[in-house]
Amino acid sequence: MNQVIYNFAVWLDGFEWSTAMHESYYMYNWVESTHVLTLMVSLGVLFLIDLRMLGIAFPNVPSTQIARRLNLPMWIGFGVAITTGLLLFYAIPVRNSQSLWFRVKLVLLVCAGINAYLLHKRMNESGSSWENDAVAPKQIRTSAAVSLGLWTTIVICGRFIAYDWFDCELGQSAFISFVAGCVDGQTQF
Amino acid sequence: MPTSILGPYTRTIIAAALVVVTIVFCLTIRIPVHTSIEPLFDWMTASWFGYIGTTWGAAFAVVEAFHLVGLAFIGGTVVASDGRLLGLILTDQPPRAIIDKTYRIFNWALILTLSTGIFMACGVAGKIYFLKVFWYKMLTLCAGMLFEYGIRRPLLEKELEDINPWVLKLTAVASVMVWFTVAALGRWIGYSG
């Protein structure tokens, strides 16, 4: 599996645009800045929704309305974040695909997606009987707290990608090498 | 009482005057003052925060991440409250219900961002002192805080119906611009030097 991912990353790395973007000071930095700045929209709005469910923010505004009305800016933010995230991966595919933190981040993103699905499912199933309550039912509060924790950890992992603690060329243990996706005899990038 | 002299716009006028003074200060006597505060940056580097920041990369990275979380909260409150003022989101809710409730979250987010920012600044004090973009960020941050606490909040404390809708919209646009500029300049510090 790691070999397949590595081959795919090397294939991406062969594109002229990938190298151009990586080597362009302004282009790469603008894309990365946009990726980070969209946190302020997508994650900021998501945090507000989570805080509403926990009864900390907007207790006098119906919770389902907060969730529905803030969905649009949140998804616009996530759309930009995903697009710029893909571009960042495309610019440095081999290193990113072999970053332990990038892999943990992807797993956590999947977990956050499942948690968001469960949160919406529980909201829809529970109807609107509690929407004017300051605090949401326990199951929804749990999902909101998990969401806050997951996304904070995702931000930490995203930040850690920039550091080279577990880079393959630094000679890692067998376990770290496997989890990070290091391949024997790989070309240095 | 200054209020009786300057009328209901006392805080706005004081805040605007402070912005003008800051700009004049930065454009005129910046260099001698800049040189005189270098020891402060040396002290920051030698402090415990500076020591941890320069020797323990993981601690620095975690604090950086929480700095971003603080920024995300600031962004969320700005999007919700200024988006409501602009009539873009939560339009079925009274603006007062949204704006007032974002104040406390914004305050805590700003405290988180400032405290983590001070830690990070200590870790790279020797570098940022020489970066123009760092000083631009500080200038924008000061302008942002003056705008938020000196202009925006006093304005929004009044009955919103009594305020010209265009003033409300321009205030919202200015708020979005200033905070996203602060964040963008902060990100650019990482690419400089």
Interface residues (C-beta under 8 A of the other chain):
Chain A: Y25 N29 E32 S33 V36 L37 L39 M40 V41 L43 G44 V45 L46 F47 L48 L51 I56 A57 F58 P59 N60 V61 Q65 I66 R69 L70 L72 P73 T152 V155 I156 G158 R159 F160 A162 Y163 W165
Chain B: G57 A58 A61 V62 E64 A65 F66 L68 V69 L71 A72 F73 I74 G75 G76 T77 V78 V79 A80 G83 I89 L90 T91 D92 Q93 A97 I98 K101 T102 I105 W179 F180 A183 A184 R187 W188 Y191
